[in-house]
Amino acid sequence: MMLEYLTYAALALLVIMFLSQAIRILREYERGVIFTLGRFTGVKGPGLIILVPIVQQLVKVDLRVMVQVVPPQDVISRDNVSVKVNAVLYFRIVDPERAIIKVGDYMAATSQLAQTTLRSVLGKHELDEMLAERDRLNADIQEILDKQTDVWGIKVTGIEIKDVDINETMVRAIAKQAEAERLRRAKVINAMGEQQAAEKLVEAGRILAQEPQAMQLRYFAALHDIAGERSSTVVFPLPTGLLDHFMPRRDNP
């Protein structure tokens, strides 16, 4: 009796062990890569999966978007400026078979590839482009990474450059450059204003020359402006045309 009881217990234990090895449940975002006697036989999931113990093995693959922080990279820009750049990489697995079979560790491989690509692409651009055109640089890096990781069954959905760190000496140099640029723009705007004012004055002089009475009206307007000021000194504007009558005339030879 005791022997039969032990036999039934052993059989029950074997059944439980068999079921624990044979039955797998995968979530909605998981897939299972099945190997039968070491050979790839398919991708299953999600839901209930039944395996043959010892004969079949299952490798789980997560299909959700994964986030990787690209560590700071020392980059020398095209204008010979040394900066530290870090970024955030977003990718997901679209082909579990290739992600498991084609590359040993797809997480480490993608991270290393992102680091080298980041240094390679940013090294072709100047510092001003790194600071002002991040969207275009992000798109260029994403395109390169997506092409190279396609053979691994990985889709790069995005990469964002987070920080571009510059040393203090270069920060001061950039500040001086920005200040000089603002002064240059101010001088150009001032010169353009002087040019426009001169053009308007020439146009006004032509109009006044066509109508002599208009000059007399301007003379009265100037007297009115002077009279409105509280000052003990009164200045009478004298039209320069009146001086022609007092200047000796030179007869042409």
Backbone hydrogen bonds, N-H to C=O, Kabsch-Sander energy under -0.5 kcal/mol:
donor,donor_aa,acceptor,acceptor_aa,energy
5,Y,1,M,-2.1
6,L,2,M,-2.2
7,T,3,L,-2.1
8,Y,4,E,-2.6
9,A,5,Y,-2.2
10,A,6,L,-2.3
11,L,7,T,-2.5
12,A,8,Y,-2.5
13,L,9,A,-2.4
14,L,10,A,-2.4
15,V,11,L,-2.4
16,I,12,A,-2.4
17,M,13,L,-2.5
18,F,14,L,-2.5
19,L,15,V,-2.8
20,S,16,I,-2.5
21,Q,17,M,-1.7
22,A,18,F,-2.0
23,I,19,L,-2.8
24,R,22,A,-0.5
24,R,49,I,-2.9
26,L,47,G,-2.6
30,E,27,R,-1.7
31,R,61,V,-2.1
32,G,44,K,-3.5
33,V,31,R,-0.5
33,V,59,V,-2.7
34,I,32,G,-0.6
34,I,42,G,-3.0
35,F,57,Q,-2.6
36,T,39,R,-3.1
37,L,35,F,-0.6
37,L,55,V,-3.1
39,R,36,T,-1.9
41,T,34,I,-2.6
42,G,34,I,-0.9
44,K,32,G,-2.8
47,G,26,L,-2.4
49,I,24,R,-3.1
51,L,22,A,-3.5
51,L,49,I,-0.5
55,V,53,P,-2.1
56,Q,52,V,-2.9
57,Q,35,F,-2.5
59,V,33,V,-1.9
61,V,31,R,-2.4
63,L,29,Y,-2.8
66,M,91,F,-3.9
68,Q,89,L,-2.6
70,V,68,Q,-0.7
70,V,87,A,-2.5
73,Q,85,V,-2.8
75,V,73,Q,-0.7
75,V,83,V,-3.0
77,S,75,V,-0.6
77,S,81,V,-2.6
78,R,125,H,-2.2
80,N,77,S,-1.7
83,V,75,V,-2.8
83,V,81,V,-0.5
84,K,165,D,-2.0
85,V,73,Q,-2.3
86,N,163,D,-1.5
87,A,70,V,-1.2
88,V,160,E,-2.3
89,L,68,Q,-3.4
90,Y,158,G,-3.0
91,F,66,M,-2.0
92,R,155,K,-2.0
94,V,92,R,-0.5
94,V,153,G,-2.5
95,D,153,G,-1.8
99,A,95,D,-2.0
100,I,96,P,-1.5
101,I,97,E,-2.5
102,K,98,R,-2.0
103,V,98,R,-0.6
109,A,105,D,-2.6
110,T,106,Y,-2.2
111,S,107,M,-2.0
112,Q,108,A,-2.5
113,L,109,A,-2.2
114,A,110,T,-2.2
115,Q,111,S,-1.9
116,T,112,Q,-2.2
117,T,113,L,-2.3
118,L,114,A,-2.2
119,R,115,Q,-2.0
120,S,116,T,-2.3
121,V,117,T,-2.7
122,L,118,L,-2.1
123,G,119,R,-1.6
124,K,121,V,-1.4
125,H,122,L,-1.6
130,M,126,E,-1.7
131,L,127,L,-1.9
132,A,128,D,-2.2
133,E,129,E,-2.4
137,L,133,E,-1.8
138,N,134,R,-3.0
139,A,135,D,-2.1
140,D,136,R,-2.1
141,I,137,L,-2.5
142,Q,138,N,-2.5
143,E,139,A,-2.1
144,I,140,D,-1.9
145,L,141,I,-2.5
146,D,142,Q,-2.6
147,K,143,E,-1.7
148,Q,144,I,-1.9
149,T,145,L,-2.3
150,D,146,D,-0.6
152,W,149,T,-1.0
153,G,150,D,-1.5
154,I,149,T,-1.9
155,K,92,R,-3.0
156,V,154,I,-0.5
157,T,90,Y,-1.3
157,T,155,K,-0.8
158,G,90,Y,-1.6
160,E,88,V,-2.4
162,K,86,N,-2.0
162,K,160,E,-0.6
163,D,86,N,-0.8
165,D,84,K,-3.0
167,N,82,S,-0.5
171,V,167,N,-1.8
172,R,168,E,-2.2
173,A,169,T,-1.9
174,I,170,M,-2.5
175,A,171,V,-2.2
176,K,172,R,-2.3
177,Q,173,A,-2.3
178,A,174,I,-2.6
179,E,175,A,-2.4
180,A,176,K,-2.6
181,E,177,Q,-2.2
182,R,178,A,-2.2
183,L,179,E,-2.3
184,R,180,A,-2.3
185,R,181,E,-2.3
186,A,182,R,-2.3
187,K,183,L,-2.4
188,V,184,R,-2.4
189,I,185,R,-2.6
190,N,186,A,-2.4
191,A,187,K,-2.6
192,M,188,V,-2.4
193,G,189,I,-2.1
194,E,190,N,-2.3
195,Q,191,A,-2.3
196,Q,192,M,-2.4
197,A,193,G,-2.5
198,A,194,E,-2.5
199,E,195,Q,-2.2
200,K,196,Q,-2.1
201,L,197,A,-2.3
202,V,198,A,-2.5
203,E,199,E,-2.2
204,A,200,K,-2.6
205,G,201,L,-2.6
206,R,202,V,-1.9
207,I,203,E,-1.8
208,L,204,A,-2.5
209,A,205,G,-2.1
210,Q,206,R,-1.3
211,E,207,I,-1.1
214,A,211,E,-1.1
215,M,211,E,-0.7
215,M,212,P,-0.7
216,Q,212,P,-1.1
217,L,213,Q,-1.9
218,R,214,A,-2.0
219,Y,215,M,-1.8
220,F,216,Q,-2.1
221,A,217,L,-2.2
222,A,218,R,-2.1
223,L,219,Y,-1.9
224,H,220,F,-2.2
225,D,221,A,-2.0
226,I,222,A,-2.1
227,A,223,L,-2.4
228,G,224,H,-1.2
229,E,225,D,-0.5
229,E,226,I,-1.1
231,S,229,E,-1.4
234,V,232,S,-0.5
235,V,233,T,-0.5
236,F,234,V,-0.5
242,L,239,P,-1.4
243,L,240,T,-0.7
244,D,241,G,-0.8
245,H,242,L,-1.2
246,F,243,L,-0.8
247,M,243,L,-1.0
251,D,249,R,-0.7
